Amino acid sequence: MSHIPSNERPRYAVSPADVPLGRALQASPGFSVKGLLLAIVGSVVGTVLPATAGTGPWGTLAGAALVPVISTTFSTKVAGEKGRVRAAAIVLLSLAALLITYVGISAADKATGKAVIPGADGKSTFPAVGGVSNSGSGNSGSQQGSSDGEAHLSAPKCDQVAVGSTTTCSPAVMSYTGTGRIRITRIEITGADQGDFSAGTECLDQQLGQGATCQVSVTFHPSAAGQRHATLVVHQTLPPPDTGTKALLVGTASDQPVDPDKCIDGYAWREAVAGDHVCVTPATRDQTQQDNSLAASRRSPTGGDYGPDTCLNGYVWREAVDGDHVCVTPETRRQAQQDNALAASRRVG
């Protein structure tokens, strides 16, 4: 076999796969300062748009991470990159852009004491480090924030109704004890009997500062008899994880029609006369029974313009119902008229 001089040996092309990735990236036109700047612009745009739309800190962070991936995917394609070099360039440029955007905007937030991006709530554009812990099992819930404060939600109270009927429960009161502001972003009802309760949207998109409150209306419309349970969840722009501030919903349904004259809790039938089912306070009911027992002593023994029902001076007919000629003080008569006017609002039916 003849010897071939080294300067005459054939040269073979080096495969791209054999070139170290670092060296390949250095030679890549898409992996450049221009590509990084484009990725940073994308990350900033991805921060501003979700914040303006009110997606909250985590939505804003997701936008800041996603848009640079899209922009670098486009820029590396234009530069003609392929394969592992393109994939590495996309990952590295996107991560660098996200890091620069996060650090820069967070530093600006800290310097100004508030979120600098328009539409972002609170003191931080992005999620705060440390997050929150949520509690809320039982009758009332709270969502512990960072050093800013805490959100609370009181549990509403629902009266007993018949299956298929609807009643308005007492409202659930949302409050915030922080020094900044929170915005209510979503209201939902969860749990096994969630379909038996409905929540209003009065507080949706409302902003609460320190000591401010907002009332969430709740209705109960049971589909089956017995005690029904669900959970009211109010989401807001507090640091993650956002499991919401919770309050337990409890209502009792009867499979028998409810007496339409039944009084709501705290009231009882007045019974000024038989069949008087106007709902009054227990104190007013007691006063009514006392007036009935003193009726004879307050009528004129000699009669008068109104015959045997004529009242002594200082007393007037109560007229809680038609024909009610029990003599009472003018204040008691006015109370009876006021109770009559409020009768419908104090009945279950």
C-alpha positions in Angstrom: 0.0 0.0 0.0 1.4 3.3 -1.0 1.8 6.1 1.5 -0.2 9.3 0.8 1.3 12.5 2.1 -0.7 14.3 4.8 -1.1 17.4 2.6 -2.7 15.3 0.0 -5.3 13.4 2.2 -9.0 14.0 1.4 -10.9 16.4 3.7 -14.4 15.5 4.9 -17.1 18.1 5.9 -17.9 18.2 9.6 -21.5 17.3 10.5 -23.5 20.2 12.2 -24.5 17.7 14.9 -20.7 17.3 15.8 -20.3 21.1 16.4 -20.6 22.0 20.1 -23.8 23.8 20.8 -22.1 26.7 22.4 -19.9 27.3 19.3 -22.9 26.8 17.1 -24.9 29.5 19.0 -21.9 31.9 18.8 -22.0 31.6 15.0 -25.8 31.8 14.9 -27.2 35.1 13.4 -30.5 34.6 15.3 -28.7 34.4 18.7 -27.7 38.0 18.9 -28.2 41.3 20.8 -30.8 42.2 18.2 -32.7 39.0 18.9 -32.5 39.6 22.7 -33.9 43.2 22.3 -36.8 41.9 20.2 -37.5 39.3 22.9 -37.4 41.9 25.7 -39.8 44.1 23.7 -42.1 41.0 23.4 -41.9 40.3 27.2 -42.8 43.9 28.0 -45.8 43.9 25.6 -46.8 40.5 27.2 -46.7 42.2 30.6 -48.7 45.3 29.7 -51.6 43.7 27.8 -52.7 41.1 30.5 -52.2 43.7 33.3 -54.5 46.2 31.4 -57.0 43.4 30.9 -57.0 42.8 34.7 -55.8 39.2 34.6 -53.9 39.6 37.9 -50.2 39.1 38.8 -50.1 35.5 37.5 -51.8 36.3 34.3 -49.4 39.1 33.8 -46.4 36.9 34.4 -47.7 34.3 32.0 -48.0 37.0 29.3 -44.4 38.2 30.0 -43.2 34.6 29.5 -45.2 33.6 26.5 -44.9 36.6 24.1 -41.0 36.5 23.9 -41.3 32.8 23.0 -43.5 33.8 20.0 -41.2 36.7 19.0 -38.0 34.6 19.2 -39.6 31.8 17.3 -40.3 34.2 14.5 -36.9 36.0 14.6 -34.9 32.7 14.5 -37.0 31.5 11.6 -36.2 34.7 9.7 -32.5 34.2 10.5 -32.6 30.8 9.0 -31.9 28.8 12.2 -32.9 25.2 12.4 -32.9 22.2 14.7 -31.2 22.3 18.1 -29.6 25.7 17.5 -32.9 27.3 16.9 -34.5 25.6 19.9 -31.7 26.6 22.2 -31.8 30.2 20.9 -35.5 30.4 21.5 -35.2 29.1 25.1 -32.2 31.2 26.1 -33.4 34.4 24.6 -36.9 34.0 26.0 -35.6 33.2 29.5 -33.2 36.1 29.4 -36.0 38.5 28.3 -38.3 37.3 31.0 -35.7 37.7 33.7 -34.7 41.2 32.5 -38.4 42.3 32.3 -39.2 40.8 35.7 -36.3 42.3 37.5 -36.7 45.7 35.8 -40.4 46.1 36.4 -40.2 44.7 40.0 -37.4 47.1 40.8 -39.6 50.0 39.5 -42.6 48.7 41.5 -40.5 48.7 44.7 -39.0 52.2 44.0 -42.5 53.7 43.5 -44.3 51.7 46.1 -46.9 50.6 43.6 -47.4 48.7 40.4 -46.0 50.8 37.5 -47.8 49.0 34.7 -51.3 50.5 34.0 -54.1 48.3 35.1 -52.0 46.3 37.6 -53.5 46.4 41.2 -51.6 46.7 44.5 -47.9 47.1 45.0 -46.6 44.6 42.6 -47.1 43.9 38.9 -45.9 40.3 39.2 -46.7 37.7 41.9 -45.1 38.6 45.2 -42.6 36.2 46.7 -44.0 34.2 49.5 -47.6 33.9 48.2 -50.6 33.6 50.5 -52.2 31.0 52.7 -56.0 30.6 52.5 -58.5 29.6 55.0 -62.2 29.6 54.8 -63.8 26.4 56.0 -66.7 26.9 58.3 -69.1 29.9 58.5 -66.7 32.6 57.4 -63.5 32.7 55.4 -60.4 34.8 55.1 -57.6 35.0 52.7 -54.3 36.0 54.3 -52.3 38.2 52.1 -48.7 39.4 52.4 -47.9 42.3 54.8 -50.6 44.3 53.1 -53.5 42.7 54.9 -56.3 40.2 54.8 -59.6 39.6 53.0 -62.7 38.4 54.8 -66.1 37.0 53.7 -69.0 36.6 56.0 -71.4 33.7 55.6 -75.0 34.5 54.5 -78.0 33.1 56.3 -80.8 31.5 54.3 -84.4 30.9 55.6 -86.2 27.6 55.2 -88.2 27.3 52.0 -90.2 24.7 50.1 -88.6 22.8 47.3 -88.9 24.7 44.1 -89.3 28.1 45.9 -86.8 30.9 46.1 -85.7 33.0 49.0 -83.1 35.8 49.3 -80.5 35.1 51.9 -78.7 37.7 53.9 -75.8 39.1 51.9 -72.2 37.8 52.1 -70.1 40.8 53.1 -66.6 41.0 51.6 -64.1 43.2 53.4 -60.4 44.0 53.3 -58.1 45.1 56.1 -55.0 45.9 54.0 -53.3 49.2 53.3 -53.4 48.8 49.6 -56.3 47.8 47.3 -57.7 44.5 46.0 -60.0 44.0 43.0 -62.7 41.3 43.0 -62.0 39.3 39.8 -64.4 36.3 40.0 -67.3 35.0 42.1 -68.3 31.4 42.0 -70.3 28.8 44.0 -68.8 25.3 44.4 -69.8 22.1 46.3 -72.3 19.3 46.0 -75.4 21.5 46.0 -74.0 24.4 44.1 -77.0 24.5 41.8 -79.3 25.4 44.7 -77.6 28.7 45.3 -76.9 31.8 43.2 -74.6 34.7 43.8 -75.0 38.2 42.4 -72.4 40.1 40.5 -72.6 43.5 42.3 -69.1 43.2 43.6 -67.5 41.9 40.4 -64.6 44.3 39.4 -65.1 46.3 42.5 -61.9 47.6 44.2 -61.7 47.5 48.0 -59.4 49.6 50.1 -58.7 49.4 53.8 -61.9 49.0 55.7 -64.1 49.0 52.6 -66.8 46.4 52.1 -69.0 45.0 49.4 -72.1 42.9 49.7 -72.6 39.8 47.5 -76.3 38.9 47.2 -77.2 35.2 47.5 -80.4 33.4 46.7 -81.5 29.9 47.7 -83.7 27.8 45.4 -83.5 24.2 46.6 -84.0 21.3 44.2 -84.5 18.7 46.9 -85.6 18.5 50.5 -83.2 18.6 53.5 -80.2 20.6 54.3 -78.3 21.9 51.3 -74.6 22.9 51.3 -72.3 24.8 49.0 -69.4 27.2 49.2 -69.3 30.8 48.0 -65.8 31.7 46.6 -64.7 35.2 45.9 -61.5 35.6 44.0 -59.4 38.8 44.1 -56.1 40.2 43.2 -54.1 39.0 46.1 -50.7 37.2 45.8 -51.0 33.5 44.7 -52.0 30.8 45.1 -55.5 32.2 44.5 -57.9 29.7 46.0 -60.3 32.5 46.8 -61.9 33.7 50.0 -64.6 31.3 51.0 -67.9 31.2 53.0 -70.1 28.3 53.7 -73.7 28.4 52.3 -76.4 26.4 54.2 -80.1 26.3 53.4 -82.9 24.0 54.5 -85.6 22.9 52.1 -89.0 21.4 53.0 -90.9 19.0 50.8 -94.1 20.5 52.2 -95.4 23.9 51.3 -94.3 26.6 53.7 -97.1 28.6 55.4 -97.0 31.9 53.5 -97.8 33.8 56.7 -94.7 32.3 58.5 -92.5 35.0 59.9 -88.8 35.3 59.2 -86.4 34.7 62.1 -86.8 37.4 64.8 -90.5 38.1 64.3 -93.7 36.6 65.5 -97.4 37.0 64.7 -98.9 40.0 66.4 -102.3 38.5 67.0 -104.1 41.7 68.0 -107.2 39.8 67.1 -107.8 36.2 66.1 -106.1 35.6 62.7 -103.9 38.7 62.9 -100.7 37.3 61.3 -98.8 40.5 60.8 -95.2 39.8 61.8 -93.8 42.0 64.6 -91.0 41.9 67.1 -91.5 39.9 70.3 -91.6 43.1 72.2 -94.4 44.5 70.1 -96.3 41.2 70.4 -96.0 41.4 74.2 -97.2 45.0 74.1 -100.2 44.0 72.0 -101.3 41.3 74.5 -100.9 43.7 77.4 -103.0 46.4 75.5 -105.7 43.7 74.9 -105.8 42.9 78.7 -106.2 46.6 79.6 -108.8 47.4 76.9 -111.8 47.6 79.3 -109.9 50.0 81.7 -109.2 52.5 78.9 -112.8 52.9 77.6 -115.1 55.6 78.9 -117.5 54.1 81.4 -120.2 56.6 80.4 -119.7 56.1 76.6 -119.4 59.0 74.3 -119.3 60.0 70.6 -118.4 56.4 69.7 -120.7 54.6 72.1 -119.2 52.0 74.4 -116.0 51.9 72.4 -115.2 55.5 73.2 -111.6 55.8 74.6 -110.6 57.8 77.7 -108.6 61.0 77.1 -105.1 60.2 75.9 -106.0 57.0 74.2 -107.1 56.2 70.6 -108.3 53.1 68.7 -105.4 50.8 67.7 -106.9 49.8 64.4 -104.3 47.1 63.8 -107.0 45.5 61.6 -110.4 46.7 60.5 -112.7 47.0 63.5 -109.9 46.9 66.1 -111.2 49.3 68.7 -108.8 48.5 71.5 -107.7 51.8 73.1 -103.9 52.4 73.1 -101.5 55.3 73.2 -101.0 57.3 69.9 -97.5 55.9 69.8 -98.8 52.3 69.8 -101.3 53.1 67.1 -98.5 54.5 64.9 -96.4 51.4 65.6 -99.3 49.2 64.4 -99.6 51.2 61.2 -95.8 50.9 60.6 -95.9 47.1 61.2 -98.8 46.7 58.8 -96.8 48.5 56.1 -93.8 46.2 56.7 -95.8 43.0 56.9 -94.8 41.5 53.5 -91.1 42.0 54.1 -91.3 40.0 57.3 -93.0 36.9 56.0 -91.2 33.9 54.5 -93.8 33.4 51.8 
